């Protein structure tokens, strides 16, 4: 099954867009994010809520030179800062600066 790819230029006010942090990337980036709940049980039998944050991205969207995948496993606490998206943007911007400027 094929799903539409969201490009950074398409983000606008789309309520379903999750990688809005890529809109300011130095190149047009297409990406798909994901979050997986991965609870664990500690030695006392307490359940600890954890998540895996994922992103796959490529750019430029129209004719990709780079593709990346990032998995940040078993994160605890506030993930609203979307570190996976921030890291993806930094990688894409660094590639742009090194090879496309």
C-alpha positions as CSV (number, residue, x, y, z in Angstrom):
1,X,0.0,0.0,0.0
2,X,1.4,3.4,-0.9
3,X,1.0,6.4,1.4
4,X,1.4,10.1,0.3
5,X,4.8,11.6,1.3
6,X,4.7,14.8,3.1
7,X,7.2,17.4,1.9
8,X,8.4,20.2,4.1
9,X,6.8,22.7,1.7
10,X,3.4,21.0,2.2
11,X,3.2,21.3,5.9
12,X,1.4,24.6,6.2
13,X,-1.4,24.1,8.7
14,X,-2.0,20.4,8.1
15,X,-3.3,19.1,11.4
16,X,-1.7,15.7,10.7
17,X,1.8,16.9,10.0
18,X,4.2,15.8,12.6
19,X,7.6,16.9,11.2
20,X,6.9,20.6,11.1
21,X,10.4,21.3,12.4
22,X,11.7,20.2,8.9
23,X,9.9,23.1,7.3
24,X,12.9,25.4,8.0
25,X,15.4,22.9,6.6
26,X,17.9,24.3,4.1
27,X,16.5,21.9,1.4
28,X,13.0,20.5,0.7
29,X,12.8,17.4,2.8
30,X,10.2,14.6,2.7
31,X,9.7,12.6,5.9
32,X,7.6,10.1,7.8
33,X,7.7,10.0,11.6
34,X,6.6,7.4,14.0
35,X,6.1,6.8,17.8
36,X,5.9,3.4,19.3
37,X,5.0,2.8,23.0
38,X,7.5,0.4,24.5
39,X,6.6,0.0,28.2
40,X,8.9,-2.0,30.5
41,X,8.6,-3.5,33.9
42,X,11.2,-2.7,36.5
43,X,12.6,-5.0,39.1
44,X,9.8,-3.9,41.6
45,X,7.1,-4.8,39.1
46,X,6.3,-1.2,38.2
47,X,5.5,-0.4,34.6
48,X,7.6,2.4,33.1
49,X,6.1,4.1,30.1
50,X,8.7,4.5,27.3
51,X,8.5,5.4,23.6
52,X,10.6,4.9,20.6
53,X,10.7,7.9,18.3
54,X,11.5,7.3,14.6
55,X,11.9,9.3,11.4
56,X,12.9,8.5,7.9
57,X,13.6,11.4,5.6
58,X,15.1,12.2,2.2
59,X,16.0,15.3,0.3
60,X,15.8,17.2,-1.8
61,X,12.3,15.9,-2.2
62,X,12.2,16.1,-6.0
63,X,15.6,14.3,-6.6
64,X,17.0,12.9,-3.4
65,X,20.8,13.0,-2.7
66,X,20.5,11.8,0.9
67,X,18.2,9.4,2.8
68,X,18.3,8.9,6.6
69,X,16.6,6.9,9.3
70,X,16.7,7.7,13.0
71,X,15.5,5.5,15.8
72,X,15.6,6.9,19.4
73,X,14.7,3.9,21.6
74,X,13.1,3.7,25.0
75,X,12.8,7.4,25.8
76,X,11.2,8.4,29.1
77,X,9.5,11.7,29.9
78,X,8.6,14.6,27.7
79,X,9.1,13.9,24.0
80,X,7.1,16.9,22.8
81,X,10.3,18.5,21.8
82,X,10.7,15.9,19.0
83,X,14.4,15.3,19.3
84,X,14.2,12.8,16.3
85,X,13.0,15.7,14.0
86,X,15.6,18.1,15.4
87,X,18.4,15.6,14.7
88,X,17.1,14.9,11.2
89,X,17.0,18.6,10.4
90,X,20.6,19.0,11.7
91,X,21.8,16.1,9.5
92,X,20.0,17.4,6.4
93,X,21.3,20.9,6.9
94,X,24.8,19.7,7.4
95,X,24.6,17.7,4.2
96,X,23.3,20.7,2.4
97,X,26.2,22.9,3.7
98,X,28.8,20.3,2.8
99,X,27.6,19.1,-0.6
100,X,24.9,21.3,-2.1
101,X,25.8,24.9,-1.3
